[in-house]
Amino acid sequence: MPRVSIMKLETLIKQSQSLIRDGIKITGFSLLVAIGAYIFEVFWLAKLACVAAGYGVLSTLPIYWIFRQIIFSAHLSMLEKTIFNAVHEKLQPREAELWNKQVAAINKIAINPEESEVNFFVMRDGKPDFPPELCFTKRRKIKIANFDIEADTCAAKLRGCVWCMKGCVFSIEYRSNISEFERAAQDQWHVVRCQIVNYPA
């Protein structure tokens, strides 16, 4: 790791230790933000270290992917919530009710390094185990919906589709890079089209 990166990491550690010694009172949310920012910084430095050490494969992993996998692997992003809400509005009442319960039950999210697909799971006892009472009638893998999203602040667009497998929501597939769209849109977008392809019940 470059010397400047080591010094930067040491400074962050010392600052954290100083806050603890001084007994500074901060809210739980502020603490979460601080910890998240700190870990993000550590991963960024680790990425630089991989470049310097010649570990090409590790150095190519996107910071967004690492951050989502490690820090927020159980929380839906704003974009994912937008897409799931759009699908919910197009489903029949009974299907929509199950859909909301399925989305609420998700506790593990995995995104591929290319940021083109996100998979959703309900983990119980260390393995995927979706509650059967929340599953739809159709158990085969089916495409539920296609969607188009446009940014409010620029010309950025995002297209993709939502899949169910074994009767439950399974994945969102994107036709372009997720973080590039989110960065361009600055968290301001709207759904242009959401079309149900196969009703799950």
C-alpha positions in Angstrom: 0.0 0.0 0.0 1.4 3.5 -0.8 2.8 5.4 2.2 0.3 8.2 1.8 -2.6 5.7 2.0 -1.2 4.1 5.1 -0.8 7.5 6.8 -4.4 8.4 5.8 -5.7 5.1 7.3 -3.7 5.7 10.5 -5.1 9.2 10.8 -8.7 7.8 10.5 -8.0 5.3 13.2 -6.5 7.9 15.6 -9.5 10.2 15.0 -11.9 7.4 15.9 -9.9 6.5 19.1 -9.9 10.2 20.0 -13.7 10.4 19.8 -14.0 7.4 22.0 -11.6 8.8 24.6 -13.3 12.1 24.7 -16.7 10.5 25.2 -18.4 12.5 22.5 -22.1 11.8 22.4 -23.6 11.3 18.9 -26.9 9.9 17.7 -27.2 6.4 16.5 -27.8 7.5 12.9 -24.7 9.8 13.0 -22.7 6.9 14.3 -23.9 4.6 11.5 -23.1 7.2 8.9 -19.6 7.7 10.4 -18.9 4.0 10.5 -20.2 3.6 7.0 -18.0 6.4 5.7 -15.0 5.0 7.5 -15.4 1.5 6.1 -16.0 3.0 2.7 -12.7 4.8 3.0 -10.9 1.6 4.1 -12.2 -0.3 1.1 -11.1 2.6 -1.2 -7.6 2.4 0.3 -7.6 -1.4 0.0 -8.5 -1.0 -3.7 -5.5 1.4 -4.2 -3.3 -1.2 -2.4 -4.5 -3.9 -4.8 -3.5 -1.7 -7.8 -0.1 -1.0 -6.2 0.5 -4.7 -5.4 -0.5 -5.9 -8.8 -3.7 -7.7 -7.8 -5.5 -6.9 -10.9 -8.7 -8.9 -10.3 -9.3 -7.4 -6.8 -8.5 -3.9 -8.0 -11.2 -4.0 -10.7 -14.1 -4.6 -8.2 -16.3 -1.5 -8.1 -16.4 0.4 -4.8 -20.2 0.5 -5.2 -20.3 -3.3 -5.4 -18.1 -3.7 -2.4 -20.1 -1.2 -0.4 -23.5 -2.8 -1.2 -22.2 -6.3 -0.6 -20.6 -5.6 2.8 -22.4 -2.7 4.3 -26.0 -2.6 3.0 -26.4 -6.3 1.9 -29.8 -6.4 3.7 -31.3 -3.0 2.7 -33.0 -2.1 -0.5 -31.7 0.9 -2.4 -33.9 3.8 -3.4 -33.8 2.6 -7.0 -34.9 -1.0 -6.0 -37.8 0.4 -3.9 -38.9 2.5 -6.9 -39.0 -0.5 -9.1 -40.7 -2.8 -6.6 -43.3 -0.1 -5.9 -44.0 0.3 -9.6 -44.6 -3.5 -10.0 -46.8 -3.5 -6.9 -49.1 -0.8 -8.5 -49.6 -3.0 -11.6 -50.5 -6.2 -9.8 -53.9 -7.5 -8.8 -54.9 -6.8 -5.2 -54.1 -10.3 -3.8 -50.9 -10.4 -5.8 -49.9 -6.9 -4.6 -50.5 -7.9 -1.0 -48.2 -10.9 -1.3 -45.6 -8.8 -3.3 -45.3 -6.3 -0.4 -44.9 -9.1 2.1 -42.2 -10.7 0.0 -40.3 -7.5 -0.4 -40.5 -6.8 3.3 -39.2 -10.2 4.1 -36.0 -9.8 2.0 -32.9 -9.8 4.3 -30.1 -10.6 1.9 -29.2 -8.8 -1.3 -26.4 -9.8 -3.8 -25.3 -7.7 -6.7 -22.9 -8.9 -9.4 -19.7 -7.0 -10.0 -20.9 -5.7 -13.4 -23.8 -4.1 -11.6 -26.3 -5.4 -14.1 -28.2 -7.8 -11.8 -29.4 -7.8 -8.2 -30.6 -11.0 -6.5 -32.9 -11.0 -3.4 -33.1 -13.7 -0.7 -34.8 -14.5 2.6 -32.1 -16.2 4.7 -33.0 -18.5 7.5 -30.6 -20.7 9.4 -27.8 -19.6 7.0 -29.5 -20.7 3.8 -32.1 -19.2 1.3 -35.5 -20.2 2.6 -38.4 -18.1 1.4 -41.5 -18.5 3.6 -43.9 -20.7 1.6 -47.0 -18.8 2.8 -45.7 -15.8 0.9 -45.1 -17.5 -2.4 -47.2 -17.1 -5.6 -48.9 -19.9 -7.3 -46.6 -20.1 -10.3 -43.3 -21.7 -9.1 -41.3 -21.7 -12.3 -38.9 -18.9 -13.2 -40.9 -16.2 -14.8 -40.4 -12.6 -15.9 -42.8 -10.5 -14.0 -42.3 -7.0 -15.5 -40.3 -4.8 -17.8 -39.6 -1.2 -16.8 -38.1 2.1 -18.0 -36.8 4.8 -15.7 -35.7 8.2 -16.6 -33.7 10.8 -14.6 -35.3 14.1 -13.7 -32.1 16.0 -13.9 -30.5 14.7 -17.1 -31.0 12.4 -20.1 -29.9 9.3 -18.3 -32.2 6.3 -18.7 -32.4 2.8 -17.2 -34.2 -0.2 -18.6 -34.6 -3.6 -17.1 -36.9 -6.4 -15.9 -38.0 -8.1 -12.7 -38.0 -11.9 -12.2 -39.6 -14.4 -9.8 -38.4 -17.9 -9.1 -40.1 -20.6 -7.1 -43.0 -18.3 -6.4 -41.1 -15.3 -5.0 -39.3 -12.2 -6.2 -35.8 -13.2 -7.2 -34.0 -10.6 -9.2 -33.8 -7.3 -11.1 -31.8 -7.3 -14.3 -30.6 -4.0 -15.7 -29.5 -3.3 -19.3 -26.9 -0.8 -18.1 -24.7 0.0 -15.1 -26.7 0.8 -11.9 -24.2 3.1 -10.2 -23.6 5.1 -13.3 -27.3 5.8 -13.7 -27.8 6.7 -10.0 -24.8 9.0 -10.1 -26.1 10.8 -13.2 -29.6 11.0 -11.9 -28.5 12.2 -8.4 -31.3 10.1 -6.8 -34.0 11.9 -8.8 -35.9 9.8 -11.3 -39.3 8.6 -12.3 -40.8 5.4 -13.8 -41.8 6.0 -17.4 -43.2 2.5 -18.0 -43.8 -0.6 -15.9 -45.5 -3.4 -17.8 -46.5 -6.7 -16.3 -45.4 -9.6 -18.6 -46.6 -12.5 -16.5 -49.0 -12.3 -13.5 -47.5 -14.5 -10.8 -50.8 -15.9 -9.3 
